[in-house]
Amino acid sequence: MHGESAYGLWFLVVINSLIFIIFAFSFTRPRTNRDWRSFSAFAAFIVALFTEMYGFPLTIYLLSGWLSSRFPELNLFSHESGHLWHTLLGLKGDPHFDPLHILSNIFIFGGFILLASAWQVLYKAQRSHQLATTGPYAYMRHPQYMAFIIIMIGFLLQWPTILTLLMFPVLVYMYVRLARIEEREAIAEFGPTYLKYCDRTPAFIPRFSQVVRKPNPGV
């Protein structure tokens, strides 16, 4: 996709958005209003991303004057130019194979793997009315929210836009707030058992000591 054909591809906007949204839905299975809020926020981020990636390049239009003056030889509306980090850092070659794009793929696929594995543990725990403390939950208390954040970071490394960059801190704040609400509910339900789990398990970022050795999931 080059030149004039790089954008206005709304079919690709719809298809790519649906692929990632349905994939995320299959691993989150939102049931409560809170579940739907977290999932809907992620879905909005995905739609905004692919709208600019294949539909209408709002960020490129807004920055076109500055980009044209700094990179006069650049075809701003080619698909490759949408990889703004590749352009701004002066990287050469195909942007799909530069280090940032490769790192972004690691974040995206790693985030979905974390999301899938967390859901399996959480689903079993909810069915038995127990705390989820194994698998990813042995390393962090909110791996599903962390998975959404990791996936979004991956997309921002690959295709940054003004809208998604503005949305990202808002969504992170929302996920942290939802996590705090869930923790209050867990304390009310499980009491000291959950507090003990909190003492040894970080909310979002695992401790290095936990990463290098297998944590004890027992409560």
C-alpha positions in Angstrom: 0.0 0.0 0.0 1.7 3.2 -1.2 0.8 6.7 -2.2 -2.8 7.5 -2.6 -4.0 4.0 -1.9 -2.5 3.8 1.6 -5.6 5.2 3.3 -9.4 5.2 2.8 -9.3 1.4 3.2 -12.2 1.2 5.5 -12.7 -2.5 4.9 -9.3 -3.1 6.5 -10.3 -0.8 9.4 -13.3 -2.9 10.1 -11.6 -6.3 9.6 -8.5 -5.5 11.8 -10.6 -3.9 14.5 -12.9 -6.9 14.6 -10.1 -9.4 14.7 -8.4 -7.8 17.8 -11.7 -6.9 19.5 -13.1 -10.4 19.1 -9.8 -12.0 20.1 -9.8 -9.9 23.3 -13.4 -10.6 23.9 -12.8 -14.3 23.7 -10.4 -14.1 26.6 -12.2 -11.6 28.8 -15.8 -12.7 28.5 -17.2 -9.5 30.1 -20.2 -10.0 32.4 -20.5 -7.2 34.8 -20.8 -3.5 34.0 -17.2 -3.0 35.2 -16.0 -5.8 32.8 -17.8 -4.1 29.9 -16.3 -0.7 30.8 -12.7 -2.1 30.7 -13.3 -4.0 27.5 -15.1 -1.1 25.8 -12.3 1.2 26.6 -9.8 -1.2 25.0 -12.1 -1.6 22.0 -12.3 2.2 21.5 -8.5 2.3 21.5 -8.3 -0.4 18.9 -10.9 1.3 16.6 -9.1 4.7 16.9 -5.8 3.0 16.1 -6.9 1.2 12.9 -9.0 4.2 11.8 -5.8 6.2 11.5 -3.7 3.2 10.3 -5.9 2.4 7.3 -8.8 4.9 7.2 -8.1 8.6 7.8 -4.5 9.6 8.9 -5.6 12.4 11.2 -2.2 12.6 13.0 -0.3 12.8 9.6 -2.7 15.6 8.5 -2.2 17.6 11.7 1.6 17.2 11.6 2.0 17.5 7.8 3.4 21.0 7.9 6.0 20.2 10.4 6.8 16.8 8.9 7.1 18.3 5.4 9.6 20.9 6.6 11.7 18.4 8.5 11.5 15.5 6.0 10.9 17.2 2.5 11.7 14.0 0.6 9.1 12.0 2.5 5.8 10.9 1.0 3.7 11.7 4.0 0.7 9.7 2.9 2.4 6.5 2.1 1.6 3.7 4.6 5.3 3.5 5.6 5.3 7.1 6.8 2.5 6.3 9.3 5.2 4.4 11.3 6.1 7.8 12.9 8.8 6.5 15.2 10.6 5.0 12.2 10.4 8.3 10.5 11.3 10.5 13.4 14.3 8.4 14.5 15.6 8.4 10.9 15.6 4.6 10.7 16.2 3.1 7.2 14.6 0.2 5.4 11.2 -1.4 5.8 9.6 -0.1 9.0 7.9 -3.5 9.6 11.4 -5.0 10.3 12.9 -2.2 12.4 13.7 -2.9 16.1 10.7 -0.9 17.4 8.2 -2.8 15.2 9.7 -6.1 16.3 9.5 -5.0 20.0 5.9 -3.9 19.4 4.9 -7.3 18.1 6.5 -8.9 21.2 4.4 -6.6 23.4 1.2 -7.2 21.5 1.5 -11.0 21.3 2.9 -11.2 24.8 0.0 -9.2 26.1 -2.6 -11.4 24.5 -0.8 -14.5 25.9 -1.0 -12.9 29.4 -4.6 -12.1 28.8 -5.5 -15.6 27.8 -3.6 -17.3 30.6 -5.0 -14.9 33.2 -8.6 -15.5 32.1 -8.2 -19.3 32.4 -7.1 -19.0 36.0 -9.7 -16.3 36.9 -12.5 -18.3 35.3 -11.7 -21.4 37.4 -11.4 -19.4 40.6 -14.7 -17.6 40.0 -16.5 -20.9 39.4 -15.2 -22.3 42.7 -15.7 -18.9 44.6 -12.0 -18.8 45.4 -9.2 -16.3 45.0 -7.2 -16.5 41.8 -3.6 -16.8 43.0 -2.0 -19.2 40.5 -0.5 -18.6 37.0 -0.1 -14.9 36.3 -2.0 -14.1 39.5 1.0 -15.5 41.5 3.1 -12.7 40.1 0.6 -9.8 40.0 -2.9 -9.1 41.3 -4.3 -7.7 38.1 -2.8 -9.5 35.1 -5.8 -8.9 32.8 -5.6 -5.1 33.2 -1.8 -5.3 32.8 -2.3 -7.3 29.6 -4.5 -4.5 28.1 -1.8 -2.0 29.0 1.0 -4.0 27.5 -1.0 -4.5 24.3 -1.6 -0.8 24.0 2.0 0.0 24.6 2.9 -2.4 21.7 0.5 -0.6 19.4 1.9 2.8 20.4 5.4 1.6 19.6 4.2 0.4 16.1 1.8 3.2 15.1 1.6 6.2 17.4 -1.3 8.7 16.9 -2.3 11.8 18.7 -5.6 10.3 19.7 -4.2 7.0 21.0 -1.4 8.8 22.8 -4.0 10.9 24.6 -6.2 8.0 25.3 -3.5 5.8 26.8 -2.9 7.6 30.2 -6.7 8.0 30.6 -7.2 4.2 30.0 -4.3 3.3 32.4 -5.9 5.5 35.1 -9.3 3.8 34.4 -7.7 0.3 34.8 -6.0 1.3 38.0 -9.2 2.7 39.4 -11.1 -0.4 38.4 -8.4 -2.5 40.0 -8.8 -0.6 43.3 -12.6 -1.1 43.3 -12.1 -4.9 42.7 -9.6 -5.0 45.6 -12.1 -3.4 48.0 -14.7 -5.9 47.0 -12.2 -8.8 47.4 -11.2 -7.5 50.9 -14.9 -7.4 51.8 -15.4 -11.0 50.6 -12.1 -12.7 51.6 -10.8 -10.5 54.4 -7.4 -11.3 55.8 -6.8 -14.0 53.2 -6.8 -11.4 50.4 -4.8 -8.9 52.5 -2.1 -11.6 52.9 -2.2 -12.1 49.2 -1.7 -8.4 48.6 1.3 -8.3 51.0 3.3 -10.7 48.9 1.9 -9.9 45.4 2.3 -6.6 43.6 -0.7 -5.1 41.8 0.7 -4.8 38.3 4.5 -5.2 38.0 6.0 -8.4 39.4 9.0 -8.1 41.7 12.3 -9.3 40.3 12.6 -11.9 43.0 9.3 -13.4 41.9 10.4 -13.5 38.3 13.6 -15.4 38.9 12.0 -17.9 41.3 8.6 -19.5 41.3 6.3 -17.8 43.7 4.4 -19.7 46.3 0.7 -19.3 45.4 -0.6 -20.6 48.6 -2.7 -18.3 50.7 
